[in-house]
Amino acid sequence: MRWIDRGPEPVGVQRYARQFTQGWVEYFRNRVGERPSDSYWREFRELLGSRSGNICWYCERLCLLDADEAGKAPTVDHFRPLSRNPELAYQWVNWIFSCRRCNGENKQGKWPASGYVDPSAADVQERPEQYLDYDAETGDIIPKAGLSSEARERALRTIDDLGLNKLDVRFYRLDWTRRFIADWQSLPDIDRPAFAEFSTRIGLEFVGATLMTVRHLQESPWHWHSQLPK
């Protein structure tokens, strides 16, 4: 996971908010009527996806409309779930571009006491790089060292509930970062910054893990040499 700039709120969101938010509030807060059927946030899915090159903001895998795997289809997730925060149904800051698997299978309507790490947090101190790190030996996303107990719990819940270390995701992420490390180590120092920039451009999978890998390579090059595939 890495930070994604959601960008300014587009025209039309507030019109939908004024028209439809109260229905969600009445249903979930006051238990009035039937569950609303509107879902106009889907109209903004393409715009949200363009911010990351159609990469899921949670697991960092490419979302495809015609994916053979239904779990890779693109969706709009309500970061703070509708069932708990219906007043945020049509709030731009609460929408996350997500694959169906992360949204519908993993996260669903969960919201732990600690909350989750927000991939598009406005506050710099709340962004993913403040909470999450990467273990290139195992392919696991892990809590960053030195976190408070509350922040560590948030990191762990994000990793577990969003399935960031599920076997298939971890396998592809590990394969990618091992190849990246091998290529990095083969380059002269002067070429490495450009290679890192090229490898973390919008639209590539696992950019968050790659960025964390770059940081470790820069800080501990001798240790990370051991992460090369044998």
MODAKA-V612373 format. One record per residue. N is the residue number from 1. RES is the residue in three letters. PHI is phi in degrees with one decimal (* if undefined). NEAR is the number of other ideal C-beta (glycine too) atoms within 10 Angstrom. Layout:
n->N res->RES phi->PHI near->NEAR
n->N res->RES phi->PHI near->NEAR
This chain:
n->1 res->MET phi->* near->28
n->2 res->ARG phi->-137.9 near->20
n->3 res->TRP phi->-74.4 near->19
n->4 res->ILE phi->-119.7 near->22
n->5 res->ASP phi->-81.9 near->9
n->6 res->ARG phi->-66.1 near->20
n->7 res->GLY phi->84.6 near->12
n->8 res->PRO phi->-68.6 near->7
n->9 res->GLU phi->-63.9 near->14
n->10 res->PRO phi->-77.0 near->12
n->11 res->VAL phi->-63.7 near->7
n->12 res->GLY phi->111.0 near->12
n->13 res->VAL phi->-64.4 near->18
n->14 res->GLN phi->-67.7 near->14
n->15 res->ARG phi->-62.8 near->11
n->16 res->TYR phi->-65.7 near->16
n->17 res->ALA phi->-60.6 near->18
n->18 res->ARG phi->-65.2 near->10
n->19 res->GLN phi->-84.1 near->12
n->20 res->PHE phi->-120.2 near->18
n->21 res->THR phi->-60.0 near->19
n->22 res->GLN phi->-60.3 near->15
n->23 res->GLY phi->-62.1 near->18
n->24 res->TRP phi->-69.7 near->21
n->25 res->VAL phi->-64.5 near->17
n->26 res->GLU phi->-61.6 near->14
n->27 res->TYR phi->-69.7 near->17
n->28 res->PHE phi->-86.9 near->19
n->29 res->ARG phi->-87.2 near->13
n->30 res->ASN phi->-108.4 near->9
n->31 res->ARG phi->56.6 near->7
n->32 res->VAL phi->-107.9 near->10
n->33 res->GLY phi->74.3 near->9
n->34 res->GLU phi->-93.2 near->7
n->35 res->ARG phi->-58.9 near->10
n->36 res->PRO phi->-59.7 near->18
n->37 res->SER phi->-104.1 near->7
n->38 res->ASP phi->-71.7 near->14
n->39 res->SER phi->-154.8 near->11
n->40 res->TYR phi->-74.0 near->16
n->41 res->TRP phi->-61.1 near->22
n->42 res->ARG phi->-63.3 near->11
n->43 res->GLU phi->-65.9 near->13
n->44 res->PHE phi->-105.7 near->19
n->45 res->ARG phi->-60.8 near->18
n->46 res->GLU phi->-63.3 near->12
n->47 res->LEU phi->-64.3 near->14
n->48 res->LEU phi->-60.3 near->25
n->49 res->GLY phi->-62.4 near->20
n->50 res->SER phi->-65.3 near->13
n->51 res->ARG phi->-67.6 near->16
n->52 res->SER phi->-123.2 near->23
n->53 res->GLY phi->68.4 near->14
n->54 res->ASN phi->66.2 near->20
n->55 res->ILE phi->-91.7 near->25
n->56 res->CYS phi->-57.0 near->29
n->57 res->TRP phi->-72.3 near->28
n->58 res->TYR phi->-95.6 near->29
n->59 res->CYS phi->-87.2 near->28
n->60 res->GLU phi->67.3 near->26
n->61 res->ARG phi->-104.1 near->22
n->62 res->LEU phi->-69.8 near->16
n->63 res->CYS phi->-93.7 near->25
n->64 res->LEU phi->-133.3 near->13
n->65 res->LEU phi->-62.0 near->11
n->66 res->ASP phi->-105.3 near->6
n->67 res->ALA phi->-62.8 near->15
n->68 res->ASP phi->-64.4 near->6
n->69 res->GLU phi->-88.6 near->12
n->70 res->ALA phi->-58.4 near->11
n->71 res->GLY phi->-65.9 near->19
n->72 res->LYS phi->-96.1 near->19
n->73 res->ALA phi->-67.8 near->16
n->74 res->PRO phi->-77.7 near->22
n->75 res->THR phi->-140.5 near->20
n->76 res->VAL phi->-110.6 near->19
n->77 res->ASP phi->-96.1 near->24
n->78 res->HIS phi->-86.5 near->24
n->79 res->PHE phi->-53.8 near->22
n->80 res->ARG phi->-92.7 near->19
n->81 res->PRO phi->-58.2 near->17
n->82 res->LEU phi->-55.5 near->19
n->83 res->SER phi->-64.2 near->15
n->84 res->ARG phi->-103.2 near->13
n->85 res->ASN phi->-135.6 near->18
n->86 res->PRO phi->-62.1 near->22
n->87 res->GLU phi->-66.5 near->16
n->88 res->LEU phi->-99.9 near->20
n->89 res->ALA phi->-55.6 near->24
n->90 res->TYR phi->-119.3 near->24
n->91 res->GLN phi->-104.3 near->18
n->92 res->TRP phi->-52.4 near->19
n->93 res->VAL phi->-71.4 near->14
n->94 res->ASN phi->-104.6 near->20
n->95 res->TRP phi->-100.5 near->24
n->96 res->ILE phi->-124.7 near->23
n->97 res->PHE phi->-77.5 near->28
n->98 res->SER phi->-143.6 near->27
n->99 res->CYS phi->-71.1 near->29
n->100 res->ARG phi->-61.5 near->19
n->101 res->ARG phi->-65.3 near->25
n->102 res->CYS phi->-64.2 near->28
n->103 res->ASN phi->-77.8 near->22
n->104 res->GLY phi->-85.7 near->15
n->105 res->GLU phi->-98.9 near->13
n->106 res->ASN phi->-92.4 near->20
n->107 res->LYS phi->-74.3 near->22
n->108 res->GLN phi->50.2 near->13
n->109 res->GLY phi->-106.3 near->9
n->110 res->LYS phi->-73.5 near->13
n->111 res->TRP phi->-156.2 near->18
n->112 res->PRO phi->-70.1 near->13
n->113 res->ALA phi->-58.6 near->8
n->114 res->SER phi->-79.2 near->16
n->115 res->GLY phi->74.2 near->15
n->116 res->TYR phi->-120.9 near->22
n->117 res->VAL phi->-70.0 near->25
n->118 res->ASP phi->-92.1 near->23
n->119 res->PRO phi->-68.9 near->24
n->120 res->SER phi->-129.9 near->23
n->121 res->ALA phi->-62.4 near->18
n->122 res->ALA phi->-72.7 near->10
n->123 res->ASP phi->-75.1 near->8
n->124 res->VAL phi->-56.3 near->9
n->125 res->GLN phi->-73.5 near->8
n->126 res->GLU phi->-107.4 near->16
n->127 res->ARG phi->-80.6 near->19
n->128 res->PRO phi->-53.8 near->25
n->129 res->GLU phi->-65.7 near->16
n->130 res->GLN phi->-82.9 near->16
n->131 res->TYR phi->-117.6 near->24
n->132 res->LEU phi->-118.6 near->23
n->133 res->ASP phi->-136.2 near->18
n->134 res->TYR phi->-134.0 near->24
n->135 res->ASP phi->-104.1 near->18
n->136 res->ALA phi->-72.8 near->22
n->137 res->GLU phi->-78.9 near->11
n->138 res->THR phi->-110.8 near->11
n->139 res->GLY phi->84.1 near->21
n->140 res->ASP phi->-84.9 near->16
n->141 res->ILE phi->-80.8 near->26
n->142 res->ILE phi->-132.6 near->16
n->143 res->PRO phi->-65.2 near->18
n->144 res->LYS phi->-69.2 near->16
n->145 res->ALA phi->-65.5 near->7
n->146 res->GLY phi->84.4 near->7
n->147 res->LEU phi->-72.8 near->17
n->148 res->SER phi->-66.3 near->8
n->149 res->SER phi->-60.5 near->8
n->150 res->GLU phi->-67.7 near->11
n->151 res->ALA phi->-67.3 near->18
n->152 res->ARG phi->-64.6 near->16
n->153 res->GLU phi->-62.7 near->16
n->154 res->ARG phi->-62.2 near->23
n->155 res->ALA phi->-62.3 near->23
n->156 res->LEU phi->-64.1 near->16
n->157 res->ARG phi->-64.9 near->18
n->158 res->THR phi->-63.2 near->25
n->159 res->ILE phi->-62.2 near->20
n->160 res->ASP phi->-74.5 near->12
n->161 res->ASP phi->-70.7 near->17
n->162 res->LEU phi->-92.7 near->26
n->163 res->GLY phi->65.3 near->19
n->164 res->LEU phi->-67.1 near->24
n->165 res->ASN phi->-114.3 near->17
n->166 res->LYS phi->-60.9 near->14
n->167 res->LEU phi->-52.6 near->9
n->168 res->ASP phi->-68.6 near->13
n->169 res->VAL phi->-63.4 near->23
n->170 res->ARG phi->-62.7 near->18
n->171 res->PHE phi->-62.8 near->11
n->172 res->TYR phi->-67.7 near->16
n->173 res->ARG phi->-65.5 near->25
n->174 res->LEU phi->-65.2 near->21
n->175 res->ASP phi->-61.8 near->13
n->176 res->TRP phi->-64.2 near->20
n->177 res->THR phi->-70.1 near->23
n->178 res->ARG phi->-64.3 near->18
n->179 res->ARG phi->-67.0 near->13
n->180 res->PHE phi->-63.0 near->21
n->181 res->ILE phi->-61.9 near->22
n->182 res->ALA phi->-60.7 near->12
n->183 res->ASP phi->-67.4 near->12
n->184 res->TRP phi->-59.2 near->22
n->185 res->GLN phi->-66.2 near->14
n->186 res->SER phi->-81.5 near->10
n->187 res->LEU phi->-96.0 near->13
n->188 res->PRO phi->-67.9 near->6
n->189 res->ASP phi->-52.3 near->7
n->190 res->ILE phi->-65.8 near->7
n->191 res->ASP phi->-93.6 near->11
n->192 res->ARG phi->-67.7 near->16
n->193 res->PRO phi->-59.0 near->12
n->194 res->ALA phi->-66.7 near->10
n->195 res->PHE phi->-66.0 near->15
n->196 res->ALA phi->-63.7 near->19
n->197 res->GLU phi->-64.1 near->10
n->198 res->PHE phi->-63.1 near->9
n->199 res->SER phi->-83.0 near->20
n->200 res->THR phi->-123.4 near->18
n->201 res->ARG phi->-75.9 near->9
n->202 res->ILE phi->-59.0 near->12
n->203 res->GLY phi->103.5 near->11
n->204 res->LEU phi->-91.4 near->16
n->205 res->GLU phi->-74.0 near->18
n->206 res->PHE phi->60.9 near->27
n->207 res->VAL phi->-64.0 near->21
n->208 res->GLY phi->-59.7 near->26
n->209 res->ALA phi->-64.2 near->28
n->210 res->THR phi->-65.9 near->23
n->211 res->LEU phi->-62.2 near->17
n->212 res->MET phi->-67.1 near->24
n->213 res->THR phi->-64.2 near->25
n->214 res->VAL phi->-58.6 near->22
n->215 res->ARG phi->-60.0 near->14
n->216 res->HIS phi->-66.7 near->17
n->217 res->LEU phi->-62.5 near->20
n->218 res->GLN phi->-73.1 near->13
n->219 res->GLU phi->-84.9 near->9
n->220 res->SER phi->-137.0 near->11
n->221 res->PRO phi->-60.1 near->12
n->222 res->TRP phi->-71.6 near->6
n->223 res->HIS phi->-64.1 near->11
n->224 res->TRP phi->-75.4 near->19
n->225 res->HIS phi->-61.6 near->11
n->226 res->SER phi->-72.3 near->11
n->227 res->GLN phi->-83.3 near->18
n->228 res->LEU phi->-63.0 near->14
n->229 res->PRO phi->-63.0 near->9
n->230 res->LYS phi->-81.9 near->4
